[in-house]
Amino acid sequence: GGGPPPARPGAVGLHDDASRAESPAGAAEGGGASATPPPRREESGAVRARLNDALSAFIEEVDTSILDRPPVPQPLLALLTARSEEWARLVRPGRDAARRDLILGMVTDAVGLSSMQTEQSKEQEQEKEQEQEQEREIEMERYIDMSYLRDGEEPTRWAFCSLGQSRRADDAPSEEQPRPTPLVDGSFYPASEFRLHARAPLPLPPYLHLSRNHFNLEWTGERRLKNAVMVLEWVPSVAKIAPLPTGAVAMTEAQKARLPAAGP
């Protein structure tokens, strides 16, 4: 029998367009093999030119020219037809051409591409305006927040056990009755003394007190009230518990006039 078929050259790639050649008609009978013709090779420049031409279909040119009049909207069918004619050399006959014709037939009555691009541009402009509006609101909040003083807001610790203790102030006379330690130390103060900057206090009942960590009466300038509030029912002495007097205390006309001014 004849020898093995000649092996295809290993260097087959972009620069090798060779295919297996058929044996020439003049092959020797009786199992004789003819010499394989050398592979047909393309010039590197020609292969590179074909590749660049195929890749150029995916590159969009950047047009920086400015029109002297508004653009005239064109039907999408006309735009796609012009593009398909521009790249007709890359459309293979048969299935590719049939698929192109099918797409062009589907968009016959479609809206112009320019109109679609204009709508997309409007949406992008609206999104940009919304982002700018949000940035302005954030800047305004920062400006408003900066107008409030924030110094001296570190909380001061106090012993929880002092709620059950009583004593006199250091400079108090000996005949004065001991008071709860948190009131003597200044950790708490009567709520009737609470007031904001340049505002008047409210006539709150004497059994209500505020923590100085919540609002310090020594602060100056505008301050933001803390939104974290905890209410503690505090009974310094169970023996002194007594029912509160009934009946509401009427506000005077002066107090009513001061009430709106006490708000923020």
Secondary structure, DSSP 8 states (H G I E B T S, - for coil): ---------S--STTB--------TT--TTT---------B--HHHHHHHHHHHHGGG---------SS------HHHHHHHHHHHTGGGS-TTHHHHHHHHHHHHTTT---HHHHHHHHHHHHHHHHHHHHHHHHHHHHHHHHHHTS--TT-------GGGGG-EE--TTS-TTS--EEHHHHHTSEEEGGG---TT-------TT-EEETTT--TT--S-----S--------S-GGG------S-----HHHHHHTGGG--
